[in-house]
């Protein structure tokens, strides 16, 4: 074995230690690298054209999806604003013997409220008066108050006595009292 001196250090290494793992048989093959530009991997004109066409088709598809979302954005925001604007907020409280539901219904008359009970939910429908401006030349910059008919269906988390539900409406606040079903205690005889 022949010894080779390394200039940067005074250590000596053998020829075997310095040899790289070079291939003895040099073949040139084209390998396809995924994630790289398709035109770099193409070896002939036909493959480049096919890759360019696929790339253009993918870009067009993404641009179409983006344009669709962009065009519908105003409509979706409007729909969401209308949905939230026509849903008055509620509070639901649980006490030992009942549930109490409170809902603010400003500008609504008692006769414009309807309550329907089911064993597992309560449905409250209210008719809000429309807001009409006397001056038609006024541009509305923001509208958040409820208008028109609204319906809220609120799930009830416990069993209630549907026939004993009561409601009151004062100062534009609806208060619904839902008495809970009390479990019956039954003595069980052991046989």
LINDAJO-V894271 format. One record per residue. RES is the residue in one letter. NEAR is the number of other ideal C-beta (glycine too) atoms within 8 Angstrom. Layout:
# LINDAJO-V894271
RES&NEAR / RES&NEAR
This chain:
# LINDAJO-V894271
X&5 / X&5 / X&8 / X&9 / X&6 / X&9 / X&4 / X&3 / X&5 / X&5 / X&5 / X&8 / X&8 / X&10 / X&9 / X&6 / X&6 / X&7 / X&7 / X&3 / X&4 / X&5 / X&5 / X&4 / X&4 / X&5 / X&4 / X&4 / X&4 / X&6 / X&5 / X&5 / X&7 / X&4 / X&3 / X&7 / X&5 / X&11 / X&8 / X&7 / X&12 / X&10 / X&5 / X&6 / X&5 / X&6 / X&9 / X&11 / X&8 / X&9 / X&12 / X&10 / X&8 / X&9 / X&9 / X&8 / X&8 / X&8 / X&8 / X&8 / X&8 / X&8 / X&8 / X&8 / X&8 / X&8 / X&8 / X&8 / X&8 / X&7 / X&6 / X&8 / X&8 / X&6 / X&7 / X&8 / X&8 / X&8 / X&8 / X&8 / X&9 / X&8 / X&8 / X&7 / X&11 / X&10 / X&9 / X&10 / X&6 / X&9 / X&7 / X&9 / X&8 / X&6 / X&7 / X&3 / X&6 / X&10 / X&13 / X&11 / X&14 / X&12 / X&13 / X&9 / X&13 / X&7 / X&7 / X&12 / X&5 / X&6 / X&4 / X&8 / X&14 / X&6 / X&11 / X&7 / X&7 / X&8 / X&7 / X&5 / X&9 / X&14 / X&12 / X&13 / X&12 / X&12 / X&10 / X&15 / X&7 / X&6 / X&7 / X&4 / X&7 / X&3 / X&5 / X&4 / X&4 / X&6 / X&4 / X&6 / X&3 / X&4 / X&7 / X&5 / X&9 / X&10 / X&10 / X&8 / X&7 / X&12 / X&7 / X&11 / X&7 / X&11 / X&6 / X&11 / X&4 / X&8 / X&5 / X&13 / X&9 / X&8 / X&4 / X&6 / X&14 / X&6 / X&9 / X&6 / X&10 / X&5 / X&3 / X&8 / X&10 / X&13 / X&11 / X&14 / X&10 / X&13 / X&10 / X&11 / X&8 / X&5 / X&4 / X&4 / X&4 / X&4 / X&4 / X&4 / X&4 / X&3 / X&2
